[in-house]
Amino acid sequence: MNYILFDASRNSLLPLTYTRPVCDIRIGILTIREKWEKYLGEKTSTITEDYLSVKYPTLQGEEMMLINGSICPTLKLVEAIKGLKIGQTLVCENNVVAMYNTKEQFLSEEDTSDEVEVKDDFIKITNPWDIFALNDNALRDDFQLLTKGRKSMPLSDTNRVVGEENIFVEEGAEVEFAILNAKEGPIYIGKDAQIMEGSVVRGPLAMCEHSVLKMSSKIYGATTLGPHVKVGGEVSNVVIFGYSNKAHDGFIGNSVIGEWCNIGADTNASNLKNTYEEVRVWSIEKNTFVPTGQTFFGTIMGDHSKCGINTMFNTGTVVGVSSNIYGHGYQRNYIPSFAWGGIMGLKSYDIDKAIEVAEKMYQRRNIQMSQEDKSILRNVYTQTLKNKKLR
């Protein structure tokens, strides 16, 4: 069986989906793709935008199971999917969950499928704020998935621990002189991750492999640090996808930070209006501000974006891909992709310079930036030219 994850809600999840398929968004501990592969016991491929398909190709077969890449799996959904027959579509409350097609049906433009309904509660991401808003439940689900039947590595006696039964430490992780409170939610410390001295953590928290909490960090759940992420200062209910840094003092809450981002020292992101009103944010898809239903909302930041020291972000700020933001005062609520500057004005960030900087950041992680990744950035640059609102 070829399992293929298809993009759903892609446009409403921009800017995070400019550089990845929907299923490669991280929520909880794992990406949505990683969750499906764990549940199915099989590798998956992807149906996505043409410019992304070079890095994320579709692997067709004579029979294919197409699965909604914005939905997180459950045991009930997986059982229902495996029970589908050729030509059937699994639906749940108007959501297409999966379609079992032959190659001929897949290539055909006709919809001849029979619907099979299933009732289940599952996590589905439709908007960027769903990622932090639903991260608590996703993290708890992933914690159970990854730790069931396994024994944690021991914690050092230098630590102060509450709820140790809800803490799981992978091999190679280092935790010394930290305060860990897992009474309100689990704490997962991934392989070769590190929590430095003086850090205070209240779960739920997920630290993926090689992630680091710097000295005296203050972490509130539900927070996820993707692989090779470095965090210092104060963080609350933030999801950082991977390879990004917020290594110094400053506060970020109720936010989503993409890959290869850097947050300057003493950067602060407001996550609550003084009027306690619902936060409205810029929708790249609709080209206007939209209601979110959230009272707490910080910053959404696309891949490769960076901000200088002492940057201040307004409540409900959206930053595109590969922008470089700096300067005193509150930044505007929407900063387009490939923008350079701050409140005194923005100019277009030269694409060759942007790729040069990205390559240097990859090299700092001992990774070679691929031609596919460079091509994706160039394509996003071309796409977003028409969306720029520079002054």
C-alpha positions in Angstrom: 0.0 0.0 0.0 1.2 3.5 -0.9 0.2 6.0 1.8 0.1 9.5 0.5 -0.6 12.6 2.6 -2.3 15.4 0.7 -2.3 19.1 1.6 -5.5 20.5 3.1 -6.0 24.0 4.5 -2.6 24.9 3.0 -3.4 28.5 2.1 -4.9 29.3 5.5 -1.7 28.0 7.1 0.6 30.4 5.3 3.4 31.5 5.9 4.3 28.2 7.5 3.3 26.2 4.5 5.3 28.3 2.0 8.3 26.0 2.7 6.7 22.6 3.6 3.7 20.4 3.0 1.0 20.7 5.7 1.8 17.3 7.1 5.4 18.4 7.9 4.1 20.9 10.5 5.2 20.0 14.0 2.5 19.9 16.7 3.0 18.0 20.0 6.3 16.2 19.8 6.2 14.9 16.3 5.2 16.3 12.9 1.9 15.2 11.5 3.7 13.0 9.0 5.8 11.3 11.7 2.6 10.6 13.7 1.0 8.9 10.7 4.1 6.8 10.0 4.2 5.7 13.6 0.5 4.7 13.6 0.6 3.0 10.2 4.1 1.4 10.5 4.8 2.6 7.0 6.6 5.4 5.2 4.5 8.1 3.5 4.9 10.4 0.5 3.1 13.7 -0.3 0.8 15.5 -2.7 1.7 19.2 -2.5 2.5 22.2 -4.6 4.7 21.6 -7.7 7.6 23.7 -6.4 7.7 21.7 -3.2 7.3 18.3 -4.8 11.0 18.1 -5.9 11.8 17.8 -2.2 8.5 16.1 -1.2 7.6 13.8 -4.2 4.5 11.7 -4.7 5.2 8.0 -4.8 2.4 6.4 -6.8 1.4 2.7 -6.9 -1.3 0.6 -8.4 -3.3 1.2 -5.2 -3.0 4.3 -3.0 -4.4 5.5 0.3 -4.7 9.3 0.2 -4.8 10.8 3.7 -5.6 14.3 4.8 -2.3 15.8 6.0 -3.9 18.4 8.3 -5.4 15.7 10.5 -3.5 14.0 13.3 -4.1 10.2 13.5 -5.9 8.3 16.2 -6.2 4.5 16.6 -9.9 4.7 15.5 -9.0 6.6 12.4 -6.2 4.2 11.5 -8.5 1.2 12.0 -11.2 2.8 9.8 -8.6 3.6 7.1 -7.3 0.1 7.0 -10.8 -1.1 6.7 -11.6 0.9 3.5 -12.2 -0.8 0.2 -11.0 0.5 -3.2 -13.1 3.4 -4.3 -14.2 4.4 -0.7 -13.7 7.7 1.0 -13.6 8.0 4.8 -15.3 11.2 6.1 -15.9 12.6 9.6 -18.1 15.6 10.2 -17.6 17.0 6.6 -13.8 16.4 6.7 -12.4 14.0 4.1 -10.0 11.9 6.1 -8.8 9.4 3.5 -9.5 8.0 0.1 -8.6 4.5 -1.2 -8.0 4.7 -4.9 -6.4 2.8 -7.7 -3.9 4.6 -9.9 -6.5 4.9 -12.6 -9.0 6.5 -10.1 -6.2 8.8 -8.8 -5.4 10.1 -12.3 -9.1 10.5 -13.2 -10.9 13.8 -12.6 -14.2 12.1 -11.9 -15.4 11.6 -8.3 -16.9 8.2 -8.2 -16.1 7.3 -4.6 -18.5 5.9 -2.0 -18.4 7.7 1.4 -17.9 5.8 4.7 -18.6 7.8 7.8 -16.6 7.6 11.1 -17.2 9.4 14.3 -14.1 10.4 16.3 -12.4 13.3 18.1 -9.1 14.2 16.4 -6.8 17.2 16.1 -7.0 19.1 12.8 -5.0 22.2 12.1 -6.7 24.7 9.8 -5.1 28.0 10.9 -1.6 28.8 12.3 -3.0 29.5 15.7 -4.4 26.0 16.0 -0.8 24.8 16.3 -0.2 26.4 19.7 -3.9 26.3 20.8 -4.1 22.5 20.3 -0.5 21.7 21.3 -1.4 20.6 24.8 -3.6 17.8 23.6 -1.2 16.8 20.8 1.8 16.7 23.1 0.0 14.5 25.6 -1.0 12.1 22.8 2.5 12.0 21.4 4.0 11.4 24.9 1.8 8.3 25.3 2.6 7.1 21.8 6.4 7.5 22.2 6.8 6.2 25.8 4.3 3.4 26.2 6.0 0.3 27.4 9.4 2.0 27.6 11.5 3.0 30.6 12.9 6.5 31.0 16.6 7.1 31.6 17.2 8.3 35.2 17.4 11.9 36.2 20.3 13.2 38.2 19.9 13.8 41.9 20.9 17.4 41.4 17.4 18.2 40.0 14.2 19.0 41.9 11.3 17.1 40.5 7.5 17.0 40.9 5.5 14.3 39.1 8.5 12.2 38.0 6.2 9.5 36.7 5.2 12.0 33.9 8.8 12.7 32.9 10.5 10.7 30.1 14.2 11.2 29.4 15.8 9.7 26.2 19.3 8.4 26.0 22.1 11.0 26.0 20.0 13.8 27.5 21.6 16.0 30.1 19.6 17.6 32.9 21.4 19.2 35.9 20.3 21.5 38.7 16.9 22.1 37.1 13.4 22.3 38.6 10.9 20.1 36.7 7.2 20.1 37.5 5.3 17.5 35.5 2.2 17.5 37.8 0.1 19.5 35.3 1.5 17.8 32.1 4.2 15.5 30.8 7.8 16.5 30.2 9.6 14.8 27.3 13.3 15.3 27.0 14.6 13.9 23.7 17.8 12.2 22.7 20.9 14.3 23.4 18.8 17.2 24.6 20.1 19.4 27.4 18.5 21.4 30.2 21.1 23.7 31.7 21.5 24.8 35.3 18.8 26.9 37.0 16.1 26.2 34.4 12.5 26.0 35.7 10.0 24.0 33.7 6.3 23.5 34.1 4.9 20.8 31.7 3.7 19.9 29.3 7.0 20.3 27.5 8.5 18.5 24.5 12.2 18.8 23.8 13.2 17.0 20.6 16.6 15.7 19.9 19.6 18.0 20.5 17.4 20.8 21.7 18.8 23.0 24.5 17.3 25.1 27.3 19.9 27.7 28.3 20.7 28.6 31.9 17.9 30.0 34.0 15.2 29.5 31.4 11.6 29.7 32.4 9.3 27.4 30.5 5.5 27.1 30.7 3.5 24.5 28.9 2.3 23.6 26.4 5.6 24.2 24.7 7.4 22.3 22.0 11.1 22.7 21.0 11.9 21.0 17.7 15.2 19.3 16.9 18.3 21.5 17.4 16.4 24.4 18.9 18.0 26.6 21.5 15.9 28.6 24.0 16.5 31.0 26.8 14.5 33.5 28.8 10.8 33.0 29.2 8.5 31.0 26.9 4.9 30.0 27.3 2.8 27.8 25.0 5.2 28.1 22.0 5.9 25.7 19.2 9.3 26.0 17.5 9.6 23.7 14.5 13.4 23.1 14.5 16.9 24.5 14.0 15.9 27.9 15.4 17.3 30.0 18.2 15.8 32.1 21.0 18.8 31.8 23.1 18.6 34.8 25.4 16.3 36.7 27.7 13.0 38.0 26.5 9.4 36.7 26.4 7.5 34.9 23.7 4.1 33.3 24.4 1.3 31.6 22.4 3.4 31.6 19.2 4.6 29.4 16.4 8.2 29.9 15.1 9.4 28.1 11.9 12.7 26.5 11.1 16.1 28.4 10.8 14.8 31.5 12.6 16.8 33.6 15.1 15.2 35.7 17.8 17.5 38.5 19.0 18.4 39.0 22.7 15.7 40.7 24.8 13.1 40.3 22.1 9.6 40.5 23.5 6.3 39.5 21.9 3.0 40.7 23.3 0.4 38.0 23.5 -2.5 39.8 25.2 -4.2 43.1 24.3 -4.6 45.6 27.2 -8.3 45.6 26.3 -8.5 41.8 26.6 -10.2 41.7 23.2 -10.1 38.8 20.7 -7.0 39.0 18.6 -7.3 39.6 14.9 -4.4 38.7 12.6 -3.3 39.1 9.0 -4.5 36.3 6.7 -2.1 35.9 3.7 -4.8 33.8 2.0 -7.6 36.5 2.4 -5.3 39.5 2.3 -7.0 41.1 5.3 -7.2 40.8 9.1 -9.3 38.0 10.4 -10.7 37.0 13.8 -9.0 34.1 15.6 -11.2 33.4 18.6 -8.0 33.7 20.7 -7.5 36.1 23.6 -3.8 35.1 23.9 -1.9 35.3 20.6 1.8 36.2 20.1 3.7 35.8 16.9 3.6 33.5 13.8 7.0 33.5 12.1 7.9 31.8 8.8 11.1 29.9 8.1 14.5 31.7 7.9 13.2 34.9 9.5 15.2 36.8 12.1 14.9 39.8 14.4 17.5 41.9 16.1 18.1 42.6 19.8 15.3 44.3 21.7 12.7 43.8 19.0 9.1 44.3 20.1 6.3 42.4 18.4 2.7 43.5 18.7 0.0 41.1 19.8 -1.0 38.9 16.9 1.9 39.6 14.6 2.5 37.5 11.4 6.0 37.5 9.9 6.6 35.9 6.5 9.5 33.8 5.2 13.2 35.0 5.3 12.5 38.5 6.7 15.1 40.5 8.7 13.5 42.8 11.3 15.2 45.2 13.6 14.8 48.7 15.2 13.1 50.3 18.3 9.4 50.5 18.9 6.6 48.0 18.2 6.8 46.4 14.8 3.8 46.4 12.4 1.3 43.5 12.8 2.2 42.0 9.4 5.7 41.8 8.0 5.8 40.2 4.5 8.2 37.6 3.3 11.7 38.8 2.3 11.4 42.2 4.0 14.3 44.0 5.5 13.9 46.8 8.1 11.5 47.9 10.8 9.0 50.6 11.8 11.1 53.2 9.9 10.4 51.4 6.7 10.9 48.0 5.0 12.7 47.2 1.8 13.0 44.0 -0.2 15.5 41.5 0.9 17.7 40.4 -2.0 17.1 36.7 -2.7 20.8 35.9 -3.3 21.7 37.5 0.0 18.9 35.7 1.8 20.2 32.3 0.4 23.8 33.2 1.4 22.7 33.9 5.0 20.6 30.7 5.0 23.6 28.7 3.9 25.7 30.1 6.7 23.1 29.2 9.3 23.0 25.6 7.9 26.8 25.4 8.1 26.6 26.4 11.7 24.7 23.2 12.2 27.1 21.2 10.1 24.5 20.8 7.4 24.8 21.5 3.7 21.9 23.5 2.2 20.4 21.5 -0.6 19.6 22.8 -4.1 16.0 21.8 -3.4 15.9 24.1 -0.4 17.4 26.9 -2.4 14.9 26.4 -5.2 12.0 26.5 -2.7 13.2 29.8 -1.3 13.6 31.3 -4.8 10.1 30.2 -5.6 8.6 31.6 -2.4 10.4 34.9 -3.2 8.7 35.0 -6.6 5.3 34.1 -5.2 5.4 36.7 -2.5 6.5 39.7 -4.5 2.9 40.6 -5.3 2.0 40.3 -1.5 4.6 42.8 -0.3 3.4 46.0 1.5 6.7 47.8 1.9 7.0 51.4 2.8 
